[in-house]
Amino acid sequence: MTDTTPREEPPLSTARVAALLVEVGELRAANEQLERAMASRAVIDQARGMVMALAPCTSERAWDLLVDVSQRCNIKLRDVAAALVATTKEEALPAPVRQELRQALRRLHPADRR
Protein backbone atom coordinates (compact mmCIF):
# COMPACT_ATOMS: atom_id res chain seq x y z
CA MET A 1 0.00 0.00 0.00
CA THR A 2 1.34 3.43 -0.94
CA ASP A 3 1.20 6.41 1.33
CA THR A 4 -0.61 9.33 -0.38
CA THR A 5 -0.11 11.70 2.50
CA PRO A 6 1.61 14.86 1.23
CA ARG A 7 5.12 15.32 2.53
CA GLU A 8 5.99 18.60 4.07
CA GLU A 9 8.81 20.37 2.29
CA PRO A 10 11.46 21.99 4.44
CA PRO A 11 11.13 25.78 4.56
CA LEU A 12 13.21 27.72 2.05
CA SER A 13 16.09 29.75 3.33
CA THR A 14 16.00 33.52 2.95
CA ALA A 15 18.87 33.31 0.47
CA ARG A 16 16.99 30.74 -1.64
CA VAL A 17 13.83 32.87 -1.64
CA ALA A 18 15.87 35.90 -2.70
CA ALA A 19 17.51 33.91 -5.50
CA LEU A 20 14.13 32.65 -6.71
CA LEU A 21 12.73 36.20 -6.72
CA VAL A 22 15.68 37.39 -8.81
CA GLU A 23 15.16 34.50 -11.22
CA VAL A 24 11.43 35.27 -11.53
CA GLY A 25 12.26 38.91 -12.28
CA GLU A 26 14.78 37.92 -14.95
CA LEU A 27 12.31 35.48 -16.54
CA ARG A 28 9.58 38.14 -16.62
CA ALA A 29 11.95 40.62 -18.27
CA ALA A 30 13.02 38.03 -20.85
CA ASN A 31 9.38 37.16 -21.54
CA GLU A 32 8.47 40.82 -22.09
CA GLN A 33 11.46 41.25 -24.41
CA LEU A 34 10.40 38.20 -26.44
CA GLU A 35 6.83 39.48 -26.69
CA ARG A 36 8.08 42.84 -28.01
CA ALA A 37 10.38 41.09 -30.46
CA MET A 38 7.55 38.91 -31.78
CA ALA A 39 5.29 41.93 -32.26
CA SER A 40 8.07 43.85 -34.01
CA ARG A 41 8.85 40.87 -36.21
CA ALA A 42 5.26 40.65 -37.43
CA VAL A 43 5.29 44.31 -38.51
CA ILE A 44 8.71 43.92 -40.13
CA ASP A 45 7.50 40.87 -42.06
CA GLN A 46 4.44 42.81 -43.28
CA ALA A 47 6.66 45.66 -44.49
CA ARG A 48 8.95 43.14 -46.12
CA GLY A 49 6.01 41.72 -48.03
CA MET A 50 4.99 45.21 -49.12
CA VAL A 51 8.49 45.88 -50.47
CA MET A 52 8.46 42.53 -52.28
CA ALA A 53 5.15 43.48 -53.94
CA LEU A 54 6.23 47.04 -54.78
CA ALA A 55 9.60 46.15 -56.23
CA PRO A 56 9.54 42.52 -57.21
CA CYS A 57 12.47 41.10 -55.29
CA THR A 58 13.37 38.29 -52.94
CA SER A 59 12.60 38.33 -49.25
CA GLU A 60 16.30 38.78 -48.50
CA ARG A 61 16.57 41.79 -50.83
CA ALA A 62 13.47 43.32 -49.20
CA TRP A 63 15.05 42.81 -45.76
CA ASP A 64 18.29 44.42 -46.90
CA LEU A 65 16.37 47.36 -48.37
CA LEU A 66 14.48 47.97 -45.12
CA VAL A 67 17.70 47.72 -43.09
CA ASP A 68 19.36 50.17 -45.48
CA VAL A 69 16.51 52.68 -45.13
CA SER A 70 16.61 52.25 -41.35
CA GLN A 71 20.34 52.91 -41.17
CA ARG A 72 20.30 55.85 -43.55
CA CYS A 73 17.41 57.50 -41.67
CA ASN A 74 18.85 56.54 -38.27
CA ILE A 75 15.45 55.12 -37.34
CA LYS A 76 14.91 51.70 -35.80
CA LEU A 77 13.96 49.02 -38.29
CA ARG A 78 10.69 48.27 -36.51
CA ASP A 79 9.74 51.98 -36.73
CA VAL A 80 10.51 52.12 -40.46
CA ALA A 81 8.42 48.97 -40.93
CA ALA A 82 5.56 50.34 -38.82
CA ALA A 83 5.54 53.57 -40.83
CA LEU A 84 5.40 51.64 -44.10
CA VAL A 85 2.60 49.38 -42.86
CA ALA A 86 0.70 52.43 -41.57
CA THR A 87 0.44 53.70 -45.16
CA THR A 88 -2.19 51.00 -45.68
CA LYS A 89 -4.35 52.98 -43.22
CA GLU A 90 -3.95 56.22 -45.15
CA GLU A 91 -1.11 57.47 -42.95
CA ALA A 92 1.63 59.39 -44.72
CA LEU A 93 5.11 57.96 -44.80
CA PRO A 94 7.48 60.34 -42.97
CA ALA A 95 9.47 62.41 -45.48
CA PRO A 96 12.95 61.04 -44.58
CA VAL A 97 11.70 57.46 -44.83
CA ARG A 98 9.85 58.18 -48.08
CA GLN A 99 12.97 59.75 -49.61
CA GLU A 100 15.31 56.96 -48.52
CA LEU A 101 12.83 54.28 -49.58
CA ARG A 102 12.56 55.85 -53.03
CA GLN A 103 16.36 55.95 -53.35
CA ALA A 104 16.72 52.39 -52.06
CA LEU A 105 14.19 51.17 -54.64
CA ARG A 106 16.17 52.92 -57.36
CA ARG A 107 19.36 51.23 -56.18
CA LEU A 108 17.55 47.90 -56.12
CA HIS A 109 16.58 48.15 -59.82
CA PRO A 110 19.01 50.60 -61.44
CA ALA A 111 18.08 49.50 -64.97
CA ASP A 112 14.49 50.63 -64.41
CA ARG A 113 15.52 54.29 -64.06
CA ARG A 114 15.85 54.78 -67.81
TAWORA-V886873 format. One record per residue. RES is the residue in three letters. SS is DSSP state (@ for helix, = for strand, . for the rest). Layout:
RES,SS ; RES,SS
This chain:
MET,. ; THR,. ; ASP,. ; THR,. ; THR,. ; PRO,. ; ARG,. ; GLU,. ; GLU,. ; PRO,. ; PRO,. ; LEU,. ; SER,. ; THR,@ ; ALA,@ ; ARG,@ ; VAL,@ ; ALA,@ ; ALA,@ ; LEU,@ ; LEU,@ ; VAL,@ ; GLU,@ ; VAL,@ ; GLY,@ ; GLU,@ ; LEU,@ ; ARG,@ ; ALA,@ ; ALA,@ ; ASN,@ ; GLU,@ ; GLN,@ ; LEU,@ ; GLU,@ ; ARG,@ ; ALA,@ ; MET,@ ; ALA,@ ; SER,@ ; ARG,@ ; ALA,@ ; VAL,@ ; ILE,@ ; ASP,@ ; GLN,@ ; ALA,@ ; ARG,@ ; GLY,@ ; MET,@ ; VAL,@ ; MET,@ ; ALA,@ ; LEU,@ ; ALA,. ; PRO,. ; CYS,. ; THR,. ; SER,@ ; GLU,@ ; ARG,@ ; ALA,@ ; TRP,@ ; ASP,@ ; LEU,@ ; LEU,@ ; VAL,@ ; ASP,@ ; VAL,@ ; SER,@ ; GLN,@ ; ARG,@ ; CYS,@ ; ASN,. ; ILE,. ; LYS,. ; LEU,@ ; ARG,@ ; ASP,@ ; VAL,@ ; ALA,@ ; ALA,@ ; ALA,@ ; LEU,@ ; VAL,@ ; ALA,@ ; THR,@ ; THR,@ ; LYS,@ ; GLU,. ; GLU,. ; ALA,. ; LEU,. ; PRO,. ; ALA,@ ; PRO,@ ; VAL,@ ; ARG,@ ; GLN,@ ; GLU,@ ; LEU,@ ; ARG,@ ; GLN,@ ; ALA,@ ; LEU,@ ; ARG,@ ; ARG,@ ; LEU,@ ; HIS,. ; PRO,@ ; ALA,@ ; ASP,@ ; ARG,@ ; ARG,.
